[in-house]
Amino acid sequence: MGQKRRELVRRVGYDAKNAAHLIRLLRMGIEFLTEGALYVERADAPELLDIKRGAWPLDKVKAEAERLFALSQEAYVRSSLPSEPDQDAAERLCIEMISEWFQLKDSIAT
């Protein structure tokens, strides 16, 4: 942990960067369980940045985390996603991506 982050922890009383990651990951998990999609570009980015900067008091972070944990458990139970990944499909996708990368690399080199 760098000096700037240590100072933020000292000032706000918790690791605000980890708190922002916690809230983001819980929200992304709920979205994936309910919609089957991961949204990397976040509509809630300004709010997550507020958390990361320490603008949220720890009690608010804890309350939001508890709410999201409950929602994630509910989303898990109701999810239509398979209980296990399709490993064969994942392996085929990896092979396809690597093959395409080599083809692109070869076409650029020539």
Backbone as a ProteinNet text record, in pm:
[ID]
protein_1_A
[PRIMARY]
MGQKRRELVRRVGYDAKNAAHLIRLLRMGIEFLTEGALYVERADAPELLDIKRGAWPLDKVKAEAERLFALSQEAYVRSSLPSEPDQDAAERLCIEMISEWFQLKDSIAT
[TERTIARY]
85.6	0	90.1	63.6	142.9	103.6	183.7	162.2	25.7	-12.2	-139.7	-257	-251.1	-359.9	-360	-241.8	-233.6	-295.7	-269.7	-325.7	-478.3	-529.9	-675.2	-735.5	-672.2	-719.7	-719.3	-612.4	-603.7	-714.1	-739.3	-837.6	-981	-1017.6	-1157.5	-1185	-1078.6	-1096	-1117.5	-1106.9	-1117.6	-1048.8	-1024	-959.7	-1065.5	-1076.1	-1181.2	-1166	-1042.4	-1022	-1079.5	-1051	-1106.9	-1258.1	-1310.2	-1455.1	-1522.3	-1462.3	-1517.9	-1516.2	-1406.2	-1399.2	-1506.7	-1526.7	-1628.8	-1766.5	-1803.6	-1935.4	-1946.9	-1841.2	-1843.5	-1857.1	-1778.9	-1783.5	-1918.1	-1975.1	-2107.9	-2211.3	-2206.8	-2302.4	-2282.9	-2158	-2130.9	-2176.4	-2156.9	-2201.6	-2352.2	-2423.3	-2570.2	-2613.5	-2550.3	-2583.5	-2559.1	-2447.6	-2417.2	-2517.6	-2552.1	-2648.1	-2787.8	-2826.2	-2962.3	-2973.6	-2867.4	-2874.3	-2782.8	-2686.5	-2591.6	-2488.4	-2469.9	-2375.4	-2290	-2164.8	-2075.8	-2057.3	-2086.1	-2072.3	-1944.3	-1840.9	-1711.8	-1716.8	-1774.1	-1795.3	-1916.3	-1892.7	-1992.5	-2076.2	-2207.2	-2297.8	-2285.4	-2245.6	-2231.9	-2088.3	-2008.2	-1868.5	-1852.6	-1933.3	-1916	-1937.8	-2036.5	-2062.1	-1945.9	-1894.9	-1781.8	-1658.1	-1638.7	-1526.3	-1544.1	-1666.8	-1692.6	-1651.8	-1689.3	-1651.9	-1500.1	-1435.2	-1289.4	-1218.3	-1278.6	-1218.7	-1248.9	-1331.1	-1362.7	-1480.3	-1562.6	-1676.6	-1789.5	-1793.1	-1896.1	-1844.8	-1926.1	-1885.8	-1889	-1809.8	-1799.7	-1935.7	-2020.1	-2152.9	-2234.6	-2223	-2296	-2240.1	-2107.2	-2044.7	-2092.3	-2090.9	-2134.3	-2280.5	-2365.2	-2507.7	-2530	-2460.6	-2474	-2420.9	-2309	-2252.6	-2348.9	-2408	-2504	-2625.6	-2674.2	-2788.1	-2752.6	-2634.4	-2591.9	-2562.7	-2507.6	-2487.1	-2621.3	-2722.8	-2855.2	-2911.8	-2898.1	-2945.6	-2869.6	-2740	-2660.7	-2701.7	-2732.6	-2779	-2912.5	-2999.6	-3129.1	-3110.3	-3021.2	-2994.5	-2933.7	-2849.1	-2787.8	-2893.8	-2985.2	-3091.1	-3181	-3209.9	-3301.6	-3233.2	-3101.1	-3027.3	-3057.5	-3067.6	-3088.2	-2955.3	-2844.5	-2713.6	-2689.5	-2614.4	-2584.8	-2499.1	-2508.3	-2433.5	-2284	-2245.9	-2104.6	-2079.8	-1957	-1926.5	-1914.8	-1936	-1916.3	-1768	-1691.1	-1545.8	-1502.8	-1574.2	-1540	-1558.2	-1667	-1691.1	-1585.6	-1547.9	-1444.9	-1311.1	-1278.8	-1153.4	-1154.5	-1267	-1278.4	-1261.7	-1322.1	-1310.5	-1165.5	-1096.5	-955	-871.2	-891.5	-817	-845.9	-972.7	-1011.3	-944.8	-944.7	-884	-733.1	-667.4	-522.8	-491.3	-569.4	-548.9	-565.6	-669.9	-692.4	-578.7	-526.2	-414.3	-292.8	-261.7	-147.5	-168.8	-291.1	-320.2	-302	-349.9	-333.4	-186.9	-113.6	29.2	103.4	70.9	135	102	-22.9	-62.6	2.4	28.1	94.8	243.3	303.7	446.6	480	384.1	414.4	379.4
-117.4	0	123.5	210	331.4	435.2	538.7	644.8	711.9	741.5	809.6	724.7	594.7	506.2	488.5	476.6	466.1	589.1	705.5	829.9	829.8	779.8	770.8	676.6	562.2	466.1	532.2	605.3	673.4	778	851.2	959.8	909.2	806.7	762.2	642.7	572.5	463.6	326.2	316.2	186.8	197	81.1	80.1	106.7	230.9	274.1	210.3	185.4	121.8	-20.1	-95.5	-230.6	-227	-126.6	-113.9	-91.3	-7.4	17.8	-109.5	-186	-313.6	-410.3	-414.8	-502.4	-471.1	-345.8	-305.6	-334.2	-301.8	-327	-476	-559.1	-703.1	-763.8	-719.7	-769.5	-730.5	-605.8	-560.9	-638	-657.7	-731.4	-876.7	-935.6	-1073.1	-1086.1	-992.2	-992.8	-976.1	-883.4	-863.2	-989.7	-1055.1	-1176.9	-1286.8	-1302.5	-1406.4	-1379.3	-1253.3	-1221.5	-1198.8	-1142.4	-1107.4	-1190.6	-1259.5	-1338.7	-1254.4	-1130.1	-1040.2	-969.2	-938.4	-860.1	-723.3	-619.5	-482.8	-423.7	-415.5	-363.6	-211	-148.4	-3.4	19	77.9	84.1	211.2	194.7	309.5	372.9	291	339.9	384.7	410.3	449.3	572.6	677.8	793.2	757.2	673.6	632.5	547.9	456.8	373.9	459.3	563.1	654.6	730.9	767.9	832.3	740.7	613.7	517.5	508.9	495	480.3	601.4	718.7	840.9	858	766.7	773.8	863.1	896.8	985.4	916	784.4	710.1	675.5	698.2	651.1	497.7	440.4	295.1	229.4	289.7	233	220.3	318.1	313.7	203	187.7	80.3	-55.2	-72.2	-199.7	-228.6	-128.7	-147.9	-186.8	-120.5	-153.1	-293	-329	-463.1	-569.6	-548.8	-645.1	-658.8	-547.4	-549.6	-627.3	-600.7	-667.4	-816	-852.8	-994.7	-1067.7	-1007.3	-1069	-1082.1	-976.5	-982.4	-1086.4	-1099.5	-1197.2	-1339.5	-1364.5	-1498.4	-1529.4	-1432.1	-1446.6	-1469.5	-1391.5	-1404.9	-1541.1	-1591.6	-1722.7	-1832.4	-1826.8	-1928	-1923.7	-1803.7	-1787.3	-1793.3	-1798.3	-1789.5	-1906.6	-1874.3	-1978.5	-2026.8	-1974.7	-2018.6	-2163.8	-2239.5	-2377.6	-2380.8	-2490.3	-2500.6	-2517	-2563.9	-2579.3	-2524.2	-2475.3	-2422	-2534	-2498.8	-2591.9	-2586.8	-2677.3	-2672.7	-2697.6	-2782.9	-2807.7	-2681.2	-2610.2	-2485.3	-2380.9	-2373.4	-2277.8	-2311.9	-2439.7	-2481	-2448.7	-2474.6	-2441.4	-2291.3	-2211	-2065.4	-2020.9	-2076.7	-2041.7	-2078.2	-2196.9	-2240.2	-2147.5	-2111.8	-2022.3	-1885.4	-1831.2	-1699.5	-1703.5	-1807.1	-1818.8	-1834.8	-1916.6	-1935.3	-1803.7	-1728.3	-1598.8	-1502	-1505.3	-1417.7	-1450.5	-1581.6	-1620.9	-1582.9	-1598.5	-1559.8	-1409.2	-1330.9	-1185.6	-1147.3	-1210.3	-1184.1	-1214.5	-1327.3	-1365.9	-1268.1	-1222.5	-1130.4	-993.4	-952.2	-824	-833.9	-949.6	-969	-975.9	-1013.6	-1028.4	-905.6
0	0	0	-95.7	-106	-1.2	7.7	107	90.1	-34.4	-60.9	-11.6	-39.5	3.1	155	214.4	361.2	427.1	368.2	422.9	411.6	299.8	283.6	387.1	409.2	510.2	647.1	677.7	807.6	820.9	711.3	715.2	725.7	644.4	641.6	732	775.3	870.7	808.7	676.5	608.7	473.4	410.5	279.6	173.1	132.8	40.8	-97.3	-140.6	-270.7	-269.4	-164.9	-154.3	-139.1	-70	-54.1	-189.4	-273	-406.5	-490.1	-480.2	-552.5	-502.4	-372.7	-314.2	-372.6	-370.8	-420.2	-570.1	-647.1	-792	-821.7	-753.4	-780.1	-741.4	-631.8	-594.2	-698.8	-743	-845.1	-976	-1016	-1139.3	-1127.7	-1010.6	-989.8	-1000.9	-943.1	-951.8	-1096.8	-1167.3	-1308.8	-1389.9	-1363.6	-1438.9	-1408.4	-1282.3	-1244.1	-1298.7	-1306.3	-1350.1	-1500	-1562.1	-1703.9	-1792.4	-1730.6	-1807.4	-1880.1	-1837.4	-1903.4	-1799.1	-1839.4	-1754.5	-1818.5	-1743.5	-1792.6	-1733.8	-1818.6	-1774.3	-1764.6	-1866	-1858.4	-1769	-1654.6	-1549.2	-1554	-1553.6	-1542.1	-1403.7	-1306	-1168.7	-1136.6	-1240	-1219.5	-1128.5	-1145.5	-1055.8	-907.9	-882.5	-744.4	-691.3	-773.8	-732.1	-705.9	-785.7	-761.8	-631.2	-600.3	-470.5	-355.7	-366.2	-262.1	-254.5	-368.7	-374.5	-314.1	-327.7	-271.5	-122.5	-67.9	73.7	106	5.8	28.8	104.2	99	172.2	311.5	414.9	547.8	551.5	638.2	646.5	670.3	751.1	776.6	648.2	559.1	431.9	342.8	340.6	262.6	314.4	446	505.7	475.2	484.3	457.2	311.2	219.9	77.7	49.8	111.5	92.3	144.1	259.7	314.6	222.4	172	79.9	-46.4	-100	-223.1	-200.9	-85.5	-55.6	-54.3	7.8	10.6	-131.2	-210.6	-349.5	-430.7	-405.3	-481.2	-446.7	-321.8	-283.3	-350.3	-352.7	-419.2	-569.5	-630.7	-774.2	-806.4	-717.9	-738.9	-740.4	-646.2	-637	-759.9	-810	-923.2	-1060.8	-1061.3	-1187.6	-1280.8	-1408.8	-1509.8	-1567.2	-1516.7	-1563.7	-1521.6	-1602.6	-1564.2	-1438	-1365.3	-1239.6	-1262.4	-1381.6	-1414.8	-1554.7	-1578.5	-1711.8	-1815.3	-1939.9	-2050.8	-2086.3	-2027.6	-2043.4	-2187.8	-2259	-2398.5	-2482.3	-2460	-2533.6	-2498.5	-2371.9	-2330	-2395.6	-2401.3	-2464.5	-2613.9	-2679.9	-2822.9	-2845.6	-2759.2	-2771.2	-2754.3	-2655.7	-2634.3	-2756.4	-2810.1	-2928.4	-3045.8	-3062.8	-3172	-3157.1	-3036.6	-3014	-3037.8	-2991.3	-3011.2	-3159.3	-3228.4	-3372.5	-3446.9	-3413.5	-3478.8	-3450.3	-3329.7	-3294.6	-3380.6	-3394.3	-3476.9	-3622.9	-3672.6	-3810.9	-3829.4	-3734.4	-3740.4	-3733.9	-3644.1	-3628.3	-3757.9	-3819.6	-3945.5	-4058.1	-4063.2	-4170.3	-4153.2	-4031.9	-4006.4	-4041.2	-4012.1	-4035.4	-4183.3	-4266.8	-4410.3	-4490.3
[MASK]
++++++++++++++++++++++++++++++++++++++++++++++++++++++++++++++++++++++++++++++++++++++++++++++++++++++++++++++

